[in-house]
């Protein structure tokens, strides 16, 4: 078995698929047993039926699986993704539906005969017994089997309550039919919504035994189907990629499975085909439709040198792409991994629900016993006491508690992935509710991040071509967006650039080095500027451009102005962020004049400019010190620390891996409006979770006293319990309509 050897490092992680769980208390039991192992930390998610386990050196995956099996459940490592798409319906769901349909067909006549005295012919009760028996024994077999397994391990779960309740009702009926007066010809029975005084020897509960079994099977089936729908977004994401690809080998196209692609392979993508993996275009011009990956509806033009992502669709001409990432490293795989990790996580409110579920069942059994004793002592009516006790057992199952958080999280994160929003984990949701300030990095976030050279101003006696040659040569060695714009603009205007020697980057200040025998400096390294250059610099900055001083041999010789265009959607995005109650702050290393010009265009009033990369963290901390809860939106390496420091980090997915790793939310598209969508979706998901929990807690708190007081017939209790779970899952599924 893969993964059964001890990890080489001090800690390793594995994901296990857990089988046999039927409620939240099952998940709590498995989690508790795993966490009792030395060096093991585990979280078990009932909705996804998976355990995420971190284990120390010396522990083997086989040990983890053995612990789960000893607890009464099954465990295995997930199978590798199949080449063929997943079947439309889970085989387990098909079996469950068959069990439900057969049980319902047999139970309906039993319920009708028991509830309507006019239908009760002589010896009708024996027909009811004949029809109800297979429902209780075969239809309820999953509950009885699970209850027995748990009993052998000294535990009690929801199945224990259902099995106890239905078998008690069935057993009572057998006693009354064979040893009491209920088997006599002409026996009449009638249905009551509440507990009433009755003759215990002539009372049967076959409609309760059969009806409750069917209601709970129906609830289990609807729940399973809804859980499958809740996870549909993630499955769709995983199945987006191409299955095979036309690889170029010795000038010929060879069709191979995508799994055989390696980094550096060149492959052909024809119009209408999916791009097989992440890569760089080496031949051709086209438009790429990335809607299924980023939510962006407009195809993006690509040409030689542009990066493309796997699973996007070539909407135009023929492309030849060189693979840069394959398998688990692709953007699609990383997105799927992030979504799955988020779905397997647990919010703090869910941990509380799990703790309650773990002790709930034994408490309910104790309440049922107390109810039976109380009724018997107060009325002396055994049948009435039994009816109330069975109602308590059946209505109190804590399924809705276990489903409240994970189903909302599954649907919310899945829907987010479809819209190009990746939520890293459930704890992120709490942060989005509290955030009141959003810090926006200017370059690449509010602006396009693609600078271009505009004006060149020269000092008296200096030559414009020489200013561009020397500045371009030095900036060519830098990766900064401004430097790239100067280098590209210079090469375009004056031709090939000379080489620079002794290049040195002074963070936040500029660059210096030796070019053609001159000591050249570009940036804010020269303080004394001629009056003409000072005026030119101020004029460029007033126009919202970044002015860079160029000098050599200790004297300033010129100013080059570059501009970074503001994204068309940034102003709208700022309005949307304000509508969410957030105060936007623009953060940039650019000078204040340029920053304020950009801020004015997009509607931001607070600007923090001329900040060195390492000082961005201090800005976030200063805002937090003012009592603000800060969200940070950025895309660069120099934003990673600030993203990690902020209460909520939103990484633009078009940016660097470092920024994406540091962020709590990743926005796959470079559109700032998605930041507002992400916060809105996260808040909506959190609100759904809280609504589910209020319903689940409220239902149990209200229903238990009603059942104990004899105000609920056990069959009504069974229906209410089954549909409480269905309500929670259905409420979560409303997140699929988020726009």
N, C-alpha and C positions, 0 to 999 in steps of 0.2 A: 504493500500500500504506500502511495506517495506520502511523504511527509512524516513517516513514522520514526525517523531517526531524530536524535536530539539536535537542537539547533547549535550552530557553531558559536554564535554570539551569546551574550549574557541574557538577551531577551529575544523572543520571536513571537510572531502573531499568526494565528490561523483562524479561518472561518469554518464553522461546522454547521451542517444542515441537520436540524433536530426533528425527529419524527415522533408522532404519538402525542404531541401536546394538544390539549383540547380547551384549555382556558388559561387565564393569566396566572393562576396559582401553580399550574404545571411549569410555566416559564420561571416563576420565582423559585420553585424547588430545584430545577436544573441549575439555575444560576447560583443558588446557595451551596449546592454540593460541589460545583466546580471551584467556587471561591474558597472553599475549605481546604483545597489542595495547596500544598506549599509552593510558593512562587507562581501562583496562577491568579490572574484577574480576568473575570468574565462578565459579559453582559448578554442576556438572552432576550430576544425580541419575539414575542408571541405572534405578532402580525406577519413578520417576514419569515418566521420559523427558522431563525438562524442564531448561532451563538458566535460572538466575536471574543476570542480568547487570546490573552497575552500570557506567555509562560516562560519561566526561567530555564537556564541550562540544567540539564539533568531530567527535565520533564519531557516526555515524548507524547506525540499526538495520539498514539495508541492508548496511553494512560488516560488522556482526556476522554476519549471515546468510551473506554471501559467504565469510567466513572458515570458517564451519562447512561450507559446500558444498565449499570447496577441500580441507578435511580428509577429504572422502569421505562426508559425511552430509547429511541435509536439515534445514532449520530454517525455522520460520515462527512468527509470533505466534499465540497461541491465538485461535480463533474466538470471537465473542461467544456467550454462553449461548443455546441454541436455545429457542424457545417450546415445541417438542415434546420429550417425554422422550427420553433417549438410548436407542438400540436395546438390546435385551436382550443381544445378543452382538456383539462387535467383528468387523467383516468380516475383519480380518487373522487373527483367531482361527479363523474358519470356514475360510479358505484353508489355514491351518496344519494344522487337523484333517483336511481332505481329503488333504493331502500325506502326513500320518502314516498314515491308514487305508490308502491305496493302497500306500504303501511297505511297511507291515507285512504286508499280504496277499501281496505279492510276496516279501518277505524270509523269512517263516516256512518255506516249502518249502526255500529255500536253506540255512537254518540246520539244519533237520532232516536234509537229505540229507548235509550236511557232517559232522554230529556222530554220525550213526548208520550205521556201515558196512553193517548189514543192509538198509538202504534203497537202497544204492548199486548201481543196475543199470548195465549197459554204457552208456557215454557219458553218464552222469548229469551229469558236470561241464559239458557243453555246455548242458543245460537250466538248471543253476545259473547259468551265465554269462548266458543269455537273461533269466532272472528278476532277477538282481542288477544288470544294467546300468542299467535305468530307475531303480532305487532309488538307485544311486550318482550317476547323472547328473542325473535330474530331482528325486528326493527330496532329494538333498544340494545342490541348486542354490543355496539361500539361503546355505549355508556357503561354497561355491566362489565365488559372486559377491562376498560380503563380503570373502573372503580376497584376491581379485584387486584389489578396490578399495583395500584397505589396502596391498597390495603396491605398487600404483602410487604411493601416497603414502609409501612407505618405512616402513611400520609393520606390526606383527604383533599379532593379537588371538587370542581363543579360536577364532574361525573359521579362522584360519591353522592352528592345531593340528589341528582336526577335518578340514579339507580335506586337509592334508598326509597325515594318518594314513590316511584312507579312500582317497584317490587312490593313495597308495603301495601299499596292500594290493591295490587293484583293478589297478594297473599291473603289479605283480609277478605277479598271477594271469594277466593277458593274456600276459606274457612266457613264463610256465611252460606255458600252454596251447598257444600258437602256435609257440614256439621250443624249449621243453623237452619233457619226457616226460609232462607232466600231461594232455595231450590224447589220450593213447592209450586205446583201449577196454580196459575192465577195471581202470582206475586206481582205487585205493582210498585213502580219506583218513580220518583219525579225529581227534576233538577231544581236546585236552589242556588242563587248567586252567593248567599251567605251560609254560614254554619247554622243548622237548626237541630232541635232535639229529635232524635229518631231511635228506632229499635235496632241496636247493634247487630242482633242475630239475623235480621232480615234486610240489612243494608249492604249493597254491593257498590264497588267503585271501579267497575270495568271501564266506564267512559273516561274516568280520570287516568287510569293506567294507559289506555290506548291513546286518548286525546293528548295528554301531556307528551307522550313519546313522539307523536306526529308533530306537534307544535315545535318541539325542541329540534327534531330532525329538520323541519322547515327552516327554523332559525339558523341552524348549523349550515344548511345548504346555501341560504341567501348570504350568510356571512362569508362562506368560502368563496362564493361567486364574486361578491363585492371586493373581497381581499385580492382576488385575481385581477379584477378591474383596477383596483387601486395601484397594483404593481405594473399595470400595462405600460405606463409611460417609460419605465426603466427597461422593460423587455423590448419595447419598440426601439429605444435608444441603442441597445446592445445589438439589435438586428439590422441597424441602418446600413452597416458597411457592405461593400461589394463582396461577392463570394469568390470571384475569380478575376484575373487580370491578364492583359496582353503584354508580356515582358519582351523587351528587345534583347535578343541574344545573337551575336554575330550578324547584326543587320536584319535578322528575321524576327517576326512576332511569334511568340510561343505562349499559348494560353495555359496558365498555371493557377492553382488555388492561391488566394491571398496569403494564406499562412506560410507559403514558401518564399514570399518576398523578403529581401534583405536590404539593409541600408546601402545606398549607392546604385541599386538596380534602376534602370530606366524603363518606363512603361508607357504605353499609348492609351490615351483616353479620347474616344470618339464622341461626337455630339450626342447628348442624351444619356451617356454612360456615367456611372458613379466613379469618382476618383478613388482608387483603391486604398491609398494610405497618404499620410502627410508627406509633402515633398515640395520641390521647387521646380517651376516651369523652366525647361531648357529649350523648348521649341514650340512655336505657335502662339496665337493670340485668340482669346475667347472671353466669354462671360461665365462666371461660376455662380450657381444657385446654391446658397448655403442655408436656405430657410429651415430645413429639417434639423440643422445643427445649431444655428444661432437665433432662429426666429426672424432673421432679416429677410424681408419679402422681395427686395430688389436685388437682382443678380449683380455681382461685382466684376468689373473688367480686370482681366489678368493678362500679363505678357511675360516674356523671358525675364527671369530673375525674381518673379513674384512667388510668394509662398502660397500653397493651397492645402486644404485640410481634407483628410480622408472622409468618405461618406457624402461629400458635397457633389453636386451634379454639374457636369460640363454642359452648359446651355448653348454654346456657340460652336467654334471651330475645333479642329483636331489639335490636341496637346500632347507633347511628350514631357513627362514629369520624372524627375529623379527623386527616389525615395529618401527622405531624411529621418523619418521615424516609422517604426513598424511595430505591430503587435500591441503590447501593453503600454507602449510609450506614446501612442498617437493621441491626438486631442480627443477623439471620440472615446477611446478606452479610458483616458483620464477622467473625462466627464462622467462616464458610467460608474467608474470607481468612486468618485466623489459623491455621487447621488446614492450609491449603495451604502457607503460608509455613513452618510447622513441618516439614511433610513434605519440602519442598525443601531444608531445611537439612542440615548434616552435623555429626555428633558427631565429637569428636577421634579416637575409635577408628576411625571410618569413613575419615578422612583417611589414617590409617596404612594401612588396607586398600587404599585407592586407590593409594597410593604403591607398595605391593607389587605390585598388579595391573599397574601401568604397566610394570614391568621383568620381570614374571614370565614372560611368553610368550617373549621372546628367551632368557632363562635356560633355560627348558624345552627349547627347540630345541637349545641348546648341550648340555644333558644328554643329549638323545636321540642326537645325533651322537656324543658321548663313549661312550654305552652301546653303540651300533653298533660303534664302533672297539674298545672293550674286549672285547666278546664275540667279535668277529672275530679279534682278536689272541690271545685265550685259548683259543678252541675251533677256530678255522678254519672254523666252520659259518656260512655266510652267511645261511641261512634262520633259524637261531636268533637271530643278531645282529639281523636285520631285525625279527623278532617282538618282541623286547625293546624295540627302539627305537620301534616303532609303539605298543606299550603305554604307554611313557613319554609320547609325544606326546598320546595320547588321554586318559589318566587325570588329567593335570595341569591341565586347564582351570580358571581361577580364578573361575568363575561364582558359586560359593557365597560367596566373599569379597565380591563386589560386591553381593550380595543381602542379606547378613547384617544390616546396619544399616537400610537404607531400608525393607525390607518390615516389620520390627518396628515402625519408626517410623510407617509408614503405618497399620498396624492399630491400634497403641496410641493415636495421636492421633485416629484415626477413632472408635474405641470411646469415647474420652474425650469427644468432641463429642456422641455419643449420650447420654452421662450428664451433660452440662452441665459438662464439664471441658475447658478449652482450654489445651493445652500450647504455649507460644510457640515453642519450638525445641529441638533435640536437646541443646544444652548444658545445658538446664534439668535433664535427667535426671541428670547427674552431681551436681548440687547436691542433689537430693532424697536421694541415697544418703548424703551426708555430714552432712545437717542433724541437730542434736541438741537444738535449742531452738526453740520456736515462740512468738512474741510475738503476742498476740491483742489487737487494739484492742477496747475494750469496746463503745462505742456503735455499733450497726448491725451488729456482728459477733457478739458474745456476747449482746447484748441486741437487741431489735427495732428500736431507734433511733427509736421513736415514743413520745415523752414525753407524759404527760398530767398536768394539774394535780390535786393531791390536797388537802392542807391549806393553810390560810392562818392565820398567827399574827400578831397585831398588838401593838404596844407600848401600854402604858397611855396612854389619851387619843387614840389614833389610830383612824381609821375604816376598817373592812375594805374597804368599797366604794371608798373613795378610794385605798387601797393597791393594789387590783386595777386601778382605772382608770389610775392613773399608770404602774404597772409594765407593764400590758398595752399602753398607748399607746407606751411607749418600746421594748418588746421586739418590737412589731409591725414595726419597721423592721429587725430582725435576722433572719438566716437560720439561726441556731444552733438545733438541735433543742429545747434547753431554752427558748429565747426563744419559739419557735413554740408550745410547750405553754402557756407563761404567757399569751401573747397570745390564743390560742384559748380557754383556760379563763376568762380575764378577760372576753372578749366574750360568752361564754355566760352568765356569772353577772351581769354588770352592764350588758350591752347595748352599743351603739355606743361606740367608743373615740375620744378626741380625737386630734388630730394632734400629732406630736412635731417639734421644731425643733432644729437643731444637733446631730443625732445623731452620736455618736462611739463606735466600737468599740475597746475596749482589749483586745488579744489575751490570752486566758487569764485575764482579770480581770473583765470585764463590759462594760456599756454605760452611757453617760450622755448627757443631752440636756435640752432644756427642754420642759416640758409644762404648759400652763395657768398659766404664770408661775412655775413651780417648777423649780429645778435638780435634776433627778431622776437618781439613780444606782441601778443594779441589778447585783448580782453580788458580787464580792469587793473592791469599791472602798471600802467603809466598814469601818473597823477597830473603832471603839468601839461595842459593842452593849450595850443594857440587859440586866440579868441575866435577865429573862423571855425575851427573844429568844435569848440564848445557850443557855438550857435547851431552848427549842423547836427550835432548829437542831440541837443534839446529839441530841435525841430522834428527829427526822426522819431524821438520818443513820444512827443506829443501826438504823433500820428499812429501810435500804438505799435511801432516797430522796435526791434532790439538793435541798439547801436553798439558796435564793437570797435574799439580803438586799435589801430595798427601802428606800430612804431618799430624802429630799429636803431641800434647803436645809441640808445638812451633818449631818443627824441620821437615824439608822436608825429606821424607822417600822413595819417588819413583815418577816416571813419567809414566802416561799411555797415549798411543797414539791412537787416534781414527781418522777415515777417513770418509769423506762424498764423495761418488763417484760423479764425474762430469757427468751430463746427456749427453747421446750420441749425442743429437741434439743441445747442447748449442753452440758449435763452429760454426755450420752452421747458427744458429739463430743470432749470433753476426755479421757474414758476411752479412746476410740479412738486419740487422739493419743499418750497415754501408752503404750498397747500397742505403738505403732510405735517406742518408745524415745525419744520427745521430751519435753522438760521444758517445760510451758506457763508463760508469764508474761503476766499481765494488765496492759495499758497503757492509761491513761486520763488525761484532763485533769480528771476529777472529783476531789473530795476523797477522802482515804484511807479514811474511815469507810464511805462509799458503795461505794467500789471493793472494800473487803474483804468487805462484806456480799454483793456480787455474786460475788466470787471463792469465798467459802465455799459458796454455793449450787451452783456448778458444779464445785467440786473443784480449784481452783487455789490453790497455797500461796504463790507469789511474786507480789507486786503492786507495780507502779510507778505511783503516782498523782500527781495535781496537776502533770502535765507540760504545758507550753505546746506548741502545735502544732509550732513550729520546733525544740523540744527532743526530739521523738520520734526524730529521726535520731541524736542523741547517745546515747539509750538503746540503740539498736541497735548503735552503734559501741562503747559501753561493754561490752556483752555479747560482742561480737566480740573486744574487747581481753582478755576473760577466757579466750579460747581457744575460745569456743563458735562453732558454725556455725549461723547464725540464719535461721529462716524468719519472715516477718512476714505476718499476715493483717489486711487492713483494707479500708475501703470509701470513705473520704472524700477530699476534696481535700487535707486536712492529713495524710493517710497516704501520699500519692504519693511524697514524698522518702524516707520510711522504707522503703517498699516497694522503691524503686530501690536503696537502700543495703544492704538485707538480702541475704544470700547467696541466698535464695529468696523472692520476693515472690508472695503469693497474694492476688489482688484479688477481692473479692466483686462479682460482676457486676451486682448490684442497686444498686451504688454509682455513683460518678462516673466520667466518661470518663478523667479525669486518673489516678485510681487504677488503672483497667483498663489504661491505656497503660503505667503504671510496673511492673505486675506481670509475673512470669514465667509464672504459671498464673492463669487467670481461672476463677472458679467462677460459672457463670451463675446458679445458684440462691443464695438468701441463707441456705441451711442450712449451718451450720458443719461438720456431719458430712461434707460433700462435700470439705472440706479434707483430712481423713484419707483419703478415697477417692482424691483427686488424688495425694497422696504415695505411696499404695500402688500406684496404676496406673503412676505414673512409675517407681517402683522396679522393678515387675514388667517394664515395657518395657525398662528398662536391663538387667535380668537376662537377658531374652530375647536382646537384642543381644549380650551377652557370651557367652551360651551358643552362639549362632549362629557367632560369630567363633572360639570355641574349636574348634567342630566343623570349620569351614571351614579354619582353619590346620592343625588336627590331621590332617584328612583328607589334605591335600596333603603335609604333612611325612611321614606314615606311608606314603602310597600311592606316592610317587615312588621311594623305595628298593626297595620290593617289585617295582615294574614293572621298574626297572633291573636287579634281580637275577634277572629271568626268572621270577618267582613268580606272574605274572598274565598270562592270555591277553588279547590286545587287546580281545576282545568283552566279557569280564568287566570289563575296565577301562572300556570305554564305558558299560556299565550302571551301574557304581559312580559314574562322573563325573556322569551324568545325574541319578541319584537323590540325589547330595549336594546339588544345587541344590533339588530338590523337598523334601528334608528341611528345609532352612533356611526355605523359604517356609511349609511346613506348620507348623513350630514357631512361626513368627511368627503364623500364623492362630489359634493357641490363645488369643491375647490377646482375640479376639472374644468369648470366654466370660467375660471379667472382669465381676464383679458388684460 
